[in-house]
Structures are given as structure tokens and as C-alpha cells.
């Protein structure tokens, strides 16, 4: 199990708009199997202007996405979870929502992550622990890719 310092990982402090760009109302789907960390991330993302849908695992996230009538701009998901991995979840979500962008998170080392950890990969990966400001900046990058 990866070690994550929850105190440092996601402090739900608001990041200034000048640091990360304009605040937004985009909808994100956050999938994290560790409840305390999931709640910290949700609070931090909402404090930065995002609408956050939450899934406890991949199966739950698919149900949440199916019930959500509007667009979901970005999937923010842990890589390794029980029941369904982050990459499998992303693959299944993209079948129904091809426009969705994906941002992976992991506390595991590169050797456990395979292609996700390759520097030349087009896949976006946040290595845990991280600060909420770093996550918000990475989300903005992914959403800007979508608008091109």
C-alpha cells in the first residue's frame, strides 16, 4: 500500500486565480478508494470552483457517471483500486463519453505503474503526495488540451 501524507497531500485551501487561471464551473469525476483522502480532494477541488462528482471505486464511478445528465470534463482517478483499475475505468468511461479527459493519481512507484509512469507518455499522472494547487494546475492543463 502506498504511503500518503494526508496532511500535506490535499489542503483544501483556495488557490488564487492568478496561479491557475480563471476559476471554472467544470464538472470533474473524482475516484479515490481511500475515504479521508477522497474527502480532502473533493473539498479542495470544490474550493477552487469545480463541481465534483465522487466515486469510491471504478464500479461506483461508472454508476455516478451514468446518472449524471450533463458533461463530465475530466476523470481524476487513482490508478490502483479494488474492483476496477483507473485505466480500465477510463477506457469504459471513454466509450460512453469520448470527450472526457483523464488525470491519474498514484502513490505507487514507477515499476508498479508501467506505461503510466513513462515521461514520454501522453497520459497525465500526479504522483502522491501532492498539494491541491499542483492538482488544480494539472487539471487546468488537461482541460486546456480538451478545448484545442
Phi, psi and omega in degrees: 000133181289151177267125179232126176276099185293334178296318182270336191298312184210091177274122185285047177270145180287133176270137183295142181302331180290336179284322188239004182099185182294147175291154187223171176242022179296151178262129178245150171249112182260126181232114182211128184277348180266113189303314183294318180293319178301317181293319177299316179296315180302311181299316181295319180291319177295322177296339178261016170093008180266148167273126187242119170267145187235136172235141180280335180200179183299317180297314178300318181297322177299319178295318178299314180296320179297323182279345182274118185285335184267185179288151171239114186285324189212136171262122174248109188225146170294150181281309185252115181219159174291154176076315182202132180286162176301314178299322177294318177301312181301316180300314182290321178294321181295336176296320181270332184226076186299339183279350186293135174270161183228136173229118180268151174232145176201146173257002180276160179282164184305324183293339177272347188259348178059231184298333181298331184268000181286130183298332181269005180289144175282352180282142181261130182227129172258122179274124178284147356280157177213163176268154182301324178299321177295318179296315180298318178298318180293322177298315179301318179301313182296320181290328176292326175299321182294324184279356179278000000 
